[in-house]
Amino acid sequence: MKLLLATQNRGKIEEISRMLRHLNIELIKPEEEIEVEESGKSFMENAYLKALAYFKRYGIPTLADDSGLVVPSLEGYPGIYSSRFYSLDWGGKEEVQNSKDQANIKKLLRLLEGSKDRRAYFKAVICLMLSEEFYIFAEGVCHGEIAESPRGSAGFGYDPIFKPLGYEKTIAELPPEEKDDLSHRGKAIRKLSHFIEKCKHSIFYQRAHSN
Ligand code: IMP
């Protein structure tokens, strides 16, 4: 069975590949980025839109992740705008100096300066699309709080400023396998991998015989 990963985000590709390794399926990374207008109002809608766009182009089972960081004291921002938070008018734009990730972090820390309520959670919704009519979703959430300053170099995105509940370290200071155990993406992928494991032969069979 081939499974297309509908993303160009290297951090996501690395994590998802690591977590699906045991399934022995061929993971396909798209050669070119497909411009998907993330016009949905939720992670779920955007995960669906990404899966559909890639499925239409490649025509094989596709897995799409839409995820982000939700900060309740900031009205839920960055939320579905996590990857381009730095560029939003909301909260003031942040100039990109080194990377978009760093600009996002800088803006978030600026907006939370002096704030006592630093609670936050990561959320991931993953859409597994087997045909345009048959697709399923899995969701994962990881609660924690925003650190005062960035620490660590593992992972990607907001990892250097996110401390999972019960941890003093940020995710970027944890080994990758520990992130997988507790992360939003890890939780969502584990739900789906049970499903893929159980039916990968029948999915494969149906596709082979419908062509
Ligand atoms: P998407 O590619 O539109 O789903 O945006 C995802 C964005 O959310 C990323 O670019 C990161 O900024 C953030 N994000 C999602 N998952 C993680 C994570 O596991 N660690 C850190 N940041 C994340």
Residues whose N, C-alpha, C, O or C-beta is under 5 A from the ligand:
A	BS01	IMP	D65 D66 S67 G68 L69 S82 S83 F156 G157 Y158 D159
